[in-house]
Amino acid sequence: MKVNLWGDLPTQVLQKGLDAATLRQEVISNNVANVNTPGFKRSNVTFEEGLKKALAGRENNYQRTSLLEDTSPEAVKDNRTSMRNDLNNVDMEIEMLNLSSNQIKYNGLIQLLNNRYSNLRYVINEGRR
């Protein structure tokens, strides 16, 4: 049985979540920067549904890990709505809400990843005593 301490399924899920949060931060920043650009259409990031599909219905972690490697966050343009007469659909209140929500998610993911590495460090250090 192959054991990978740095690339196990929970760690990969956390790393993919951080990738999604980073991309989401960039997309929100771009949306805010173009709030006054006529005709600009906001974008958002899709990731969670792909993650759910990759993790659901597989028999073992190896299959989940291989599907997870193919899952990545994606920026998608929202062409459906329009907030103003100039066809710009950026709503600053929604963007600020998304920004704060994303920051909370990012901080939580960082904390979970730090805890995983802290536990590994503890096991390694205690093994030497």
C-alpha positions as CSV (number, residue, x, y, z in Angstrom):
1,M,0.0,0.0,0.0
2,K,1.4,3.4,-1.0
3,V,1.3,6.1,1.7
4,N,1.8,9.7,0.7
5,L,1.9,12.1,3.6
6,W,2.0,15.2,1.5
7,G,-0.5,14.3,-1.2
8,D,-3.2,12.3,0.6
9,L,-6.8,13.0,-0.2
10,P,-7.6,15.4,2.6
11,T,-4.5,17.5,1.9
12,Q,-5.2,17.6,-1.8
13,V,-8.8,18.7,-1.1
14,L,-7.5,21.5,1.1
15,Q,-4.9,22.5,-1.5
16,K,-7.6,22.6,-4.3
17,G,-9.8,24.6,-2.1
18,L,-7.0,27.1,-1.6
19,D,-6.5,27.3,-5.4
20,A,-10.2,28.0,-5.8
21,A,-10.1,30.7,-3.1
22,T,-7.1,32.3,-4.7
23,L,-8.8,32.4,-8.1
24,R,-12.0,33.7,-6.6
25,Q,-10.0,36.6,-5.0
26,E,-8.6,37.5,-8.3
27,V,-12.0,37.3,-10.1
28,I,-13.7,39.4,-7.4
29,S,-10.8,42.0,-7.6
30,N,-11.3,42.2,-11.4
31,N,-15.0,42.6,-11.0
32,V,-14.5,45.5,-8.5
33,A,-11.9,47.1,-10.7
34,N,-14.3,47.2,-13.6
35,V,-17.4,48.4,-11.7
36,N,-17.5,51.5,-13.9
37,T,-16.6,49.9,-17.2
38,P,-19.5,50.1,-19.6
39,G,-20.5,46.7,-20.9
40,F,-18.4,44.8,-18.5
41,K,-19.8,41.4,-17.3
42,R,-18.8,40.1,-14.0
43,S,-17.3,36.7,-13.5
44,N,-17.6,34.1,-10.7
45,V,-15.7,30.9,-9.9
46,T,-17.1,27.4,-10.2
47,F,-15.4,24.7,-8.2
48,E,-17.5,23.2,-5.5
49,E,-19.8,21.2,-7.8
50,G,-16.8,19.7,-9.6
51,L,-15.3,18.8,-6.2
52,K,-18.5,17.1,-5.0
53,K,-18.6,15.0,-8.2
54,A,-14.9,14.0,-7.9
55,L,-15.3,12.9,-4.3
56,A,-18.7,11.1,-4.7
57,G,-19.3,7.5,-5.6
58,R,-15.7,6.2,-5.7
59,E,-14.7,3.1,-4.0
60,N,-11.2,4.1,-2.7
61,N,-9.1,7.2,-2.1
62,Y,-6.8,6.4,-5.1
63,Q,-9.8,6.8,-7.5
64,R,-10.9,9.9,-5.7
65,T,-7.3,11.3,-5.8
66,S,-7.0,10.8,-9.6
67,L,-10.4,12.4,-10.2
68,L,-9.5,15.3,-7.9
69,E,-6.3,16.0,-9.9
70,D,-8.5,16.7,-13.0
71,T,-10.8,19.1,-11.0
72,S,-9.8,22.7,-11.0
73,P,-11.6,26.0,-10.3
74,E,-12.8,27.9,-13.3
75,A,-13.8,31.5,-13.9
76,V,-17.2,31.8,-15.6
77,K,-18.6,35.0,-17.1
78,D,-22.1,36.0,-16.1
79,N,-23.8,37.3,-19.2
80,R,-27.4,36.9,-17.9
81,T,-27.9,40.0,-15.9
82,S,-27.4,43.7,-16.2
83,M,-27.4,46.1,-13.3
84,R,-27.3,49.4,-15.1
85,N,-28.2,51.0,-18.5
86,D,-24.6,50.7,-19.6
87,L,-25.0,46.8,-19.5
88,N,-22.5,46.5,-16.6
89,N,-23.7,43.8,-14.1
90,V,-21.3,44.4,-11.2
91,D,-23.1,45.1,-7.9
92,M,-20.6,46.3,-5.3
93,E,-22.6,45.0,-2.4
94,I,-22.6,41.5,-3.8
95,E,-18.9,41.7,-4.6
96,M,-18.0,42.9,-1.1
97,L,-20.1,40.1,0.4
98,N,-18.4,37.6,-1.9
99,L,-15.0,39.0,-0.9
100,S,-15.6,38.7,2.8
101,S,-17.1,35.2,2.4
102,N,-14.1,34.1,0.4
103,Q,-11.7,35.5,2.9
104,I,-13.4,33.5,5.7
105,K,-13.2,30.3,3.6
106,Y,-9.5,31.0,2.7
107,N,-8.6,31.5,6.4
108,G,-10.4,28.4,7.4
109,L,-8.6,26.3,4.8
110,I,-5.3,27.7,5.8
111,Q,-6.0,26.9,9.4
112,L,-7.0,23.3,8.5
113,L,-3.9,22.8,6.4
114,N,-1.7,24.2,9.2
115,N,-3.3,21.8,11.6
116,R,-2.6,18.8,9.4
117,Y,1.1,19.8,9.0
118,S,1.3,20.5,12.7
119,N,0.0,17.0,13.5
120,L,2.6,15.5,11.2
121,R,5.3,17.6,12.8
122,Y,4.2,16.4,16.2
123,V,4.3,12.7,15.2
124,I,7.8,13.1,13.6
125,N,9.2,14.9,16.6
126,E,7.7,12.5,19.2
127,G,9.1,9.6,17.2
128,R,12.6,10.8,17.9
129,R,12.3,10.8,21.7
